[in-house]
Amino acid sequence: MKTMKLLLVILLCSEVGLKVVWSEDAAGSVQAAGPASASIVFDNCHDPVIDRTLANFPPVASKVANTLWQPKNGKLFHGYIMPSAQPGDNPSGYREKLNQYIALTGVAPSLTRIDVYIGDDTGPYPDWSSKTYAKSIDVIHDCGMIPIVAFFPMCKPHWTKADISNAWKLADILGGAHDAWLTDMARSFKATRKPIMLLPLPAPNVWQWAWGISGDWKAAGYISAYKHIADIFRKEGADNVAFCFGPEMSAGDHDWQSYWRFYPGDEEVDYVAPNISNKIPAGAMDWILRHIPQKPVLYSSWTLQPGLFRWYCPSGGPPTAQAYTRDMFEFSLNRWPANMTGLVFNGYSESTLGGTDAASQGLTTEYLAGIKNDKFLNGPLDWKNLGDQLYTNGGIVTNVPHAPK
């Protein structure tokens, strides 16, 4: 009945050209409250389900104090995901894509992300070391970047719900069946003696993963598995590894507002590192800060898809790639300066940097202007003098909460 009322209000107001203001009552119900000035105004380029979560949230006062390794002087990590093969499979091709990005933007990234799996379409890998992932991390470090390693405990490329039968089972993880595989991974990370961000079990609020909202793990199982993985890395003394929690911050087919139920807790998580696309307003981090205001946030992958701008209305003007990108930088640099710690643009984005279509051109214009802001920490990072760029302990990143600044 609530959904019917919501749709009816939308249809009626669309017919007569009215703008509706959405709010949320104490029970969490959506309310159409008329033209009140305190809430976000709904028009034909806003999603009311998203807007009602943002309507009552002014910017949250930061609770982030002296926290785990971060860029000095209030800077943000500047990240880019190269649209290429795994760095370990084709190092020269990876470096070529990186150099193309640097030539276009005039600046080098200090952060990137790779996705890793337990196997491929031929079956599971016997252990972490049997794949070139360790070499990929070495290549990224050689390029002066910190890798965000998103760990999917399933075989690539099985992306649909019907194909997750080859994912690790929750009972097996908690029972220690995969401890040897994870220990091999932890020792490999530790041996680099350089910073790595590990994002295990990405996007738990996405329907297709075994560990997601429609799987049988449920939030409690997800949290237990996350903690089990983290405990193995701590047992191995991999203190150069920071742990990320990576929800999917998008709308439509993902239950983006449910992500906080999967949060493993402050003792486990160093960074909140969501995926984000233009299916959600650039200002949606206000929703993150409502639930987790005490952790630094980095967008570990953000993309633009031209067909999705119906979900988003910018701070001014029509919903375009240029407006969205402008808002991303404006909000990240100025709305949440004490909480935001980095942006990683995904080179696999449908709208591309340097592309010739209108959306790509708009993206490129604003991106080139935004990424050159002196608030970004550019690469390459200097591993021998890392303390000049990051808050560190002993010259390497160490997993010590509240490291002195």
LUMTORKOL-986649 format. One line per 2 residues: number of its first residue (from 1); their letters; for each residue z, y, x of C-alpha. Coordinates in pm, 1 decimal, decimal comma, always signed. Each point is the difference from the previous one (the first is absolute). Example, Ala and Ser with C-alpha at 12.3 -4.5 7.8 and 13.67 -1.06 7.14 Angstrom:
1 = AS = +780,0:-450,0:+1230,0 ~ -66,0:+344,0:+137,0
//
This chain:
1 = MK = +0,0:+0,0:+0,0 ~ +82,6:+235,9:+287,3
3 = TM = -345,3:-59,2:+150,0 ~ -165,6:+62,0:-337,4
5 = KL = +181,7:+332,3:-36,5 ~ -98,9:+100,2:+351,1
7 = LL = -365,9:-77,6:-60,1 ~ +6,1:+179,5:-332,5
9 = VI = +138,9:+316,3:+156,6 ~ -262,4:-13,3:+275,2
11 = LL = -284,5:-47,7:-248,2 ~ +116,3:+276,0:-232,4
13 = CS = +44,5:+249,1:+279,4 ~ -332,7:-92,3:+156,6
15 = EV = -171,6:+68,5:-332,0 ~ +151,3:+344,3:-48,3
17 = GL = +1,1:+103,8:+364,3 ~ +375,8:+34,6:+33,5
19 = KV = +192,6:-52,3:+319,7 ~ +305,4:-220,2:-21,7
21 = VW = +307,7:+4,6:+219,0 ~ +157,4:-336,0:+74,1
23 = SE = +364,0:-60,9:+76,7 ~ +229,9:-299,2:+26,5
25 = DA = +316,7:-44,5:-199,7 ~ +317,4:-164,4:+125,6
27 = AG = -120,0:-341,6:-114,4 ~ -327,8:+38,0:+189,7
29 = SV = -215,8:+56,2:-308,5 ~ -308,2:+220,0:+18,0
31 = QA = +33,0:+315,7:-205,1 ~ -269,7:+249,5:-97,5
33 = AG = +203,1:+319,8:+12,8 ~ -248,2:+273,9:-76,9
35 = PA = -91,3:+284,9:+234,3 ~ +322,4:+14,1:+202,0
37 = SA = -42,3:+168,0:+336,1 ~ +233,6:-227,7:+197,3
39 = SI = -225,0:-305,7:-11,0 ~ -344,1:-88,2:+127,4
41 = VF = -277,3:+87,3:-242,8 ~ -224,1:-281,8:-116,8
43 = DN = -371,9:+56,5:-34,2 ~ -307,1:-219,0:+26,8
45 = CH = +41,5:-69,8:+371,6 ~ +362,3:-106,0:-4,8
47 = DP = +147,1:-342,0:-59,0 ~ +301,9:+52,9:-231,7
49 = VI = +177,7:-308,8:+132,0 ~ -10,2:+147,0:+349,2
51 = DR = +72,7:+352,1:-111,1 ~ +307,8:-88,5:-196,3
53 = TL = +156,7:-144,3:+317,6 ~ -65,9:+321,6:+187,4
55 = AN = +74,5:+247,8:-276,0 ~ +373,7:+17,2:+52,5
57 = FP = +9,6:-37,6:+377,8 ~ +10,4:+316,6:+208,5
59 = PV = -25,9:-64,6:+375,2 ~ +303,3:-203,7:+104,2
61 = AS = +228,2:+145,4:+264,7 ~ -38,8:-218,5:+305,7
63 = KV = +275,6:-237,1:+100,3 ~ -183,4:-113,0:+312,3
65 = AN = +222,3:+73,3:+297,0 ~ -36,9:-115,5:+358,6
67 = TL = -191,9:-316,5:-66,4 ~ -202,0:-264,7:+182,1
69 = WQ = -270,1:+109,9:+246,3 ~ -208,4:+285,7:-126,3
71 = PK = -229,9:+266,4:+143,5 ~ +187,1:+287,0:+156,7
73 = NG = +2,1:+358,8:-120,9 ~ -51,1:-95,7:-363,5
75 = KL = -350,0:-131,5:+58,9 ~ -173,4:-273,0:-203,8
77 = FH = -182,1:-306,3:+128,6 ~ -377,1:+40,2:-25,4
79 = GY = -153,8:-335,9:-90,7 ~ -342,9:-149,0:-59,1
81 = IM = -114,9:-353,8:-84,7 ~ -320,4:-81,1:+185,6
83 = PS = -264,4:-163,7:-224,7 ~ -77,4:-278,3:+245,5
85 = AQ = +76,1:-361,5:+82,1 ~ +347,4:-94,9:+122,0
87 = PG = +53,1:+184,9:+330,1 ~ +72,6:-328,6:+175,7
89 = DN = -327,6:-149,6:-119,2 ~ -216,9:+294,7:+107,0
91 = PS = +189,2:+243,9:+225,1 ~ -308,0:+198,6:+100,5
93 = GY = -114,4:+39,8:-360,7 ~ +347,9:+111,5:-100,3
95 = RE = +13,1:+261,4:+274,8 ~ -346,0:+120,0:-99,6
97 = KL = +120,0:+63,9:-357,8 ~ +307,9:+177,8:+135,9
99 = NQ = -213,6:+222,0:+223,8 ~ -226,3:+85,1:-294,6
101 = YI = +303,8:+112,3:-197,6 ~ +127,3:+210,8:+290,0
103 = AL = -342,6:+158,1:+44,9 ~ -10,6:+91,0:-370,3
105 = TG = +353,2:+135,4:-34,2 ~ +67,9:+129,8:+349,4
107 = VA = +339,0:-175,4:+6,8 ~ +120,5:-353,9:+73,2
109 = PS = +230,1:-201,6:-228,8 ~ +346,7:-112,3:+108,1
111 = LT = +28,0:-271,8:-267,0 ~ -221,4:-265,0:-159,2
113 = RI = +33,1:-309,2:-217,2 ~ -132,0:-354,1:+9,5
115 = DV = +37,6:-279,4:-255,5 ~ +94,0:-345,9:+126,0
117 = YI = +7,5:-337,7:-175,6 ~ +128,7:-352,5:+53,2
119 = GD = -352,0:-145,6:-15,6 ~ -355,5:+44,8:-121,4
121 = DT = -243,0:-180,8:-228,5 ~ +5,4:-300,5:+232,6
123 = GP = +374,0:-45,8:-39,8 ~ +332,2:+112,6:+151,4
125 = YP = +40,2:+92,4:+367,2 ~ +242,3:-230,2:+185,0
127 = DW = +195,2:+299,3:+130,2 ~ -19,7:+375,1:+58,3
129 = SS = -136,2:-38,4:+353,3 ~ -298,5:-212,1:-107,0
131 = KT = -168,1:+310,7:-143,9 ~ -104,8:+318,1:+185,7
133 = YA = +257,4:+213,1:-179,3 ~ +213,8:+41,5:+313,5
135 = KS = -308,5:+122,3:+185,7 ~ -69,0:+241,2:-287,6
137 = ID = +343,2:+155,6:+47,0 ~ -60,8:+29,9:+374,7
139 = VI = -332,1:+177,5:-63,5 ~ +167,5:+243,3:-240,1
141 = HD = +274,8:+73,2:+251,0 ~ -262,2:+49,7:+272,9
143 = CG = -160,1:+261,4:-226,8 ~ +331,3:+189,0:-12,9
145 = MI = +88,7:-83,2:-359,9 ~ +289,9:-169,0:-176,8
147 = PI = -120,9:-286,0:-222,0 ~ +123,0:-49,0:-353,9
149 = VA = -35,6:-376,8:-42,6 ~ -28,3:-92,9:-368,4
151 = FF = +92,7:-369,0:-19,1 ~ -146,8:-202,6:-288,3
153 = PM = +148,8:-354,3:-6,9 ~ -320,5:-143,2:-143,4
155 = CK = -345,1:-101,6:+121,4 ~ -270,2:+264,3:+8,5
157 = PH = -226,3:+67,0:-194,3 ~ +166,2:-140,1:-311,1
159 = WT = +61,8:+320,5:-195,9 ~ +20,6:-119,6:-359,0
161 = KA = +294,8:-143,3:-182,3 ~ -180,6:-331,4:-37,1
163 = DI = -24,5:-36,1:+378,3 ~ +358,6:+56,0:+108,2
165 = SN = +81,8:-369,9:+8,6 ~ -27,8:+18,0:+380,1
167 = AW = +267,4:+271,6:+24,6 ~ +336,5:-90,8:+140,8
169 = KL = +244,7:-112,0:-264,7 ~ +325,1:+187,3:-43,1
171 = AD = +210,7:-314,6:+29,4 ~ -175,5:-91,8:+324,5
173 = IL = +63,3:+342,6:+151,8 ~ +367,0:+0,1:-93,7
175 = GG = +34,4:-363,6:+103,7 ~ -127,1:+74,4:+350,7
177 = AH = -330,5:-188,0:-22,6 ~ -183,8:+294,3:+158,2
179 = DA = +267,5:+117,2:+241,7 ~ -192,3:-126,7:+303,3
181 = WL = -309,7:+197,1:-105,8 ~ +207,0:+316,0:-54,8
183 = TD = +193,0:-48,8:+323,4 ~ -326,9:-22,9:+192,7
185 = MA = -106,0:+326,4:-165,5 ~ +332,7:+171,0:+80,7
187 = RS = -10,7:-105,2:+366,3 ~ -357,2:+123,8:+29,4
189 = FK = +100,9:+339,1:-142,7 ~ +304,0:+22,4:+227,3
191 = AT = -207,5:-76,7:+310,3 ~ -209,5:+314,4:-46,1
193 = RK = +306,3:+223,6:+57,9 ~ -184,8:+264,1:-196,0
195 = PI = +61,5:+119,9:-355,8 ~ -132,2:-202,1:-292,1
197 = ML = +51,1:+60,3:-371,5 ~ +12,5:-324,8:-196,4
199 = LP = -80,4:+10,0:-371,7 ~ +74,8:-350,0:-133,8
201 = LP = -97,4:-108,2:-351,4 ~ -206,0:+309,3:-91,4
203 = AP = -37,4:+142,9:-349,2 ~ +249,3:-212,2:-198,0
205 = NV = -85,5:+198,8:-313,4 ~ -360,5:-125,0:+0,4
207 = WQ = -81,4:-278,1:-242,4 ~ -202,1:-236,8:+221,1
209 = WA = +244,4:-83,1:+277,9 ~ +225,1:-303,9:-16,1
211 = WG = +284,1:+236,5:+91,7 ~ -116,3:+259,1:-254,8
213 = IS = +106,1:+95,2:-348,5 ~ -175,3:-291,7:-167,3
215 = GD = +101,3:-262,3:+256,7 ~ +299,0:-228,2:-22,0
217 = WK = +196,8:+168,2:+279,1 ~ +132,7:+285,1:-213,4
219 = AA = +170,0:+296,5:+163,7 ~ +302,7:-198,6:+118,4
221 = GY = -220,9:-257,0:+169,9 ~ -211,9:+268,3:+162,6
223 = IS = +306,8:+172,5:+142,5 ~ +140,5:-329,7:+130,6
225 = AY = -329,4:-84,8:+173,3 ~ -28,9:+348,8:+150,5
227 = KH = +353,6:-25,7:+138,2 ~ -67,9:-347,2:+138,5
229 = IA = -301,5:+129,5:+194,3 ~ +194,8:+301,6:+127,6
231 = DI = +289,9:-220,8:+110,4 ~ -231,2:-211,4:+217,0
233 = FR = -129,6:+308,7:+181,1 ~ +354,5:+125,3:+56,8
235 = KE = +110,4:-340,3:+125,4 ~ -280,6:+12,4:+256,1
237 = GA = +106,5:+346,5:+112,1 ~ -328,2:+165,5:-100,1
239 = DN = +157,7:+345,8:+1,2 ~ -337,8:+167,2:+47,7
241 = VA = -91,3:-92,8:-358,4 ~ +62,7:+228,2:-297,0
243 = FC = -11,4:-147,3:-350,0 ~ -206,7:+156,1:-277,4
245 = FG = +10,4:-46,9:-375,7 ~ -353,4:+43,1:-134,2
247 = PE = -39,8:+33,9:-377,2 ~ -332,3:+70,6:-169,8
249 = MS = +17,0:+353,9:-133,6 ~ -291,1:-3,1:-240,0
251 = AG = -51,3:-18,1:-372,6 ~ -210,2:-202,6:-241,6
253 = DH = +22,3:-370,2:+81,5 ~ +312,2:+30,9:+215,5
255 = DW = +353,6:+49,9:-124,3 ~ +56,2:+276,0:+251,9
257 = QS = +322,2:+125,1:-153,9 ~ +172,3:-337,1:+41,6
259 = YW = -17,0:-5,3:+378,5 ~ +356,6:+120,2:+53,7
261 = RF = +141,9:-320,6:-148,3 ~ -141,2:-182,5:+304,2
263 = YP = +157,7:+236,3:+254,4 ~ +182,7:-223,4:+253,7
265 = GD = +269,6:+258,2:+74,6 ~ +82,9:+263,5:+258,0
267 = EE = +131,2:-251,1:+251,5 ~ -336,0:-178,9:+8,4
269 = VD = -251,3:+284,4:-30,3 ~ -80,9:+269,8:+254,5
271 = YV = -301,1:+156,4:-173,4 ~ -138,6:+6,9:-352,5
273 = AP = -372,0:-45,0:+66,1 ~ -203,5:-14,8:-323,9
275 = NI = -371,5:-35,2:-60,5 ~ -127,6:+292,5:-202,5
277 = SN = -333,0:+92,2:-156,5 ~ -132,7:+266,1:-232,2
279 = KI = +100,9:-213,7:-298,9 ~ +327,2:+184,6:+35,7
281 = PA = +81,3:+368,9:+53,5 ~ +51,8:+110,7:+357,0
283 = GA = +341,9:+119,8:-115,4 ~ +115,8:-344,6:-106,6
285 = MD = +230,3:-33,5:+297,4 ~ +249,3:+186,8:-217,5
287 = WI = +34,5:-334,9:-179,1 ~ +76,1:-174,9:+330,1
289 = LR = +256,6:+260,8:+89,3 ~ +173,0:-42,5:-333,6
291 = HI = +92,4:-355,9:+98,6 ~ -4,3:-2,8:+380,5
293 = PQ = +66,2:+355,4:+121,6 ~ +178,2:-114,3:+314,1
295 = KP = -292,2:-163,9:+185,3 ~ -294,3:+156,7:+181,3
297 = VL = -330,0:-60,0:-177,3 ~ -344,9:-53,6:+146,2
299 = YS = -315,6:-70,0:-193,7 ~ -112,5:-314,2:+183,2
301 = SW = -341,4:+1,7:-168,3 ~ -152,6:+264,9:-223,3
303 = TL = -347,2:-16,7:-144,7 ~ -237,7:+186,5:-229,6
305 = QP = -216,2:-161,2:-266,4 ~ -231,7:+240,5:-185,7
307 = GL = +18,2:-192,9:-327,2 ~ +375,4:+38,6:-25,3
309 = FR = +39,2:+373,6:-30,1 ~ +56,3:-35,8:-373,7
311 = WY = +353,6:-98,5:+104,1 ~ +67,7:+316,0:+191,8
313 = CP = +7,0:+372,0:-65,0 ~ +53,1:+216,1:+310,4
315 = SG = +217,3:+304,0:+31,8 ~ -302,4:+217,8:-68,2
317 = GP = -357,7:-59,4:-105,7 ~ -183,5:-314,1:-110,6
319 = PT = +98,3:-347,8:+123,4 ~ -213,3:-32,0:+313,1
321 = AQ = +35,4:-171,0:+336,7 ~ +33,9:+340,2:+161,5
323 = AY = +282,9:+105,3:-232,6 ~ +182,2:-330,3:+37,9
325 = TR = -19,0:+7,5:+380,4 ~ +118,1:+359,3:+6,2
327 = DM = +300,6:-94,4:-212,0 ~ +80,8:-300,1:+219,1
329 = FE = +34,8:+220,9:+304,4 ~ +170,6:+284,3:-183,4
331 = FS = +263,5:-223,3:-158,1 ~ +55,0:-212,5:+310,8
333 = LN = +37,5:+293,4:+235,9 ~ +183,9:+244,3:-222,4
335 = RW = +155,6:-166,9:-307,3 ~ +190,1:-280,2:+175,6
337 = PA = +20,1:+109,8:+366,5 ~ +337,4:-166,3:+61,0
339 = NM = -100,8:-335,7:-150,9 ~ -366,6:-42,7:+84,3
341 = TG = -61,0:-161,3:+337,5 ~ -371,4:-82,6:+4,2
343 = LV = -339,8:-38,7:-165,5 ~ -241,6:-283,9:+75,5
345 = FN = -347,6:+44,3:-143,0 ~ -182,2:-326,3:-68,1
347 = GY = -348,5:-1,8:+152,0 ~ -101,6:-261,3:-257,6
349 = SE = +37,8:+264,6:-271,3 ~ -283,7:+14,1:-251,1
351 = ST = -36,2:+368,4:+80,0 ~ -51,2:+16,7:+375,3
353 = LG = +62,3:+255,7:+270,4 ~ -337,3:+138,6:+102,3
355 = GT = -175,3:-154,3:-302,7 ~ -288,7:+181,2:-167,4
357 = DA = +90,6:-40,4:-368,8 ~ +181,5:+283,7:-175,7
359 = AS = +341,0:-171,3:-9,6 ~ -16,3:-89,4:+370,1
361 = QG = -105,1:+352,1:+90,2 ~ +291,2:+147,4:-196,0
363 = LT = +240,1:-245,5:+162,2 ~ -134,4:+77,5:+347,1
365 = TE = +26,2:+377,2:-43,2 ~ +366,9:-9,1:-95,1
367 = YL = +90,1:-286,7:+232,5 ~ -137,2:+174,4:+308,7
369 = AG = +196,5:+311,0:-90,2 ~ +321,5:-187,1:-81,6
371 = IK = +18,2:-248,9:+283,8 ~ -27,7:+275,5:+262,3
373 = ND = +325,2:+152,5:-121,0 ~ +237,1:+27,6:+294,7
375 = KF = +267,9:-179,0:-202,3 ~ -173,0:-332,5:+76,1
377 = LN = +87,1:-207,6:+304,9 ~ -334,5:-93,0:+148,8
379 = GP = -71,6:-283,0:+237,0 ~ -33,8:-154,6:+237,0
381 = LD = +370,0:-66,4:+36,8 ~ +133,1:-11,9:+355,6
383 = WK = +193,5:-325,6:+26,4 ~ +156,7:+92,9:+335,5
385 = NL = +135,9:+326,7:-137,2 ~ +40,2:-89,5:-364,2
387 = GD = +322,2:+197,1:-23,4 ~ -203,8:+318,7:+35,4
389 = QL = -170,0:-75,8:-333,1 ~ +244,1:-214,7:-199,5
391 = YT = +374,5:-29,4:-36,2 ~ +60,6:-314,9:+201,0
393 = NG = +266,1:-192,4:+183,6 ~ -66,2:-98,6:+358,8
395 = GI = -369,2:+89,2:-8,3 ~ -94,4:-260,2:-260,1
397 = VT = +48,8:-3,4:-372,0 ~ +322,4:-174,3:-94,1
399 = NV = +119,8:-100,5:-341,2 ~ +314,4:+213,0:+4,2
401 = PH = +80,2:+183,8:-325,1 ~ +81,9:+367,8:+40,5
403 = AP = -131,4:+19,4:+355,6 ~ +99,5:+339,8:+141,6
405 = K = -260,1:+271,7:-13,0
//
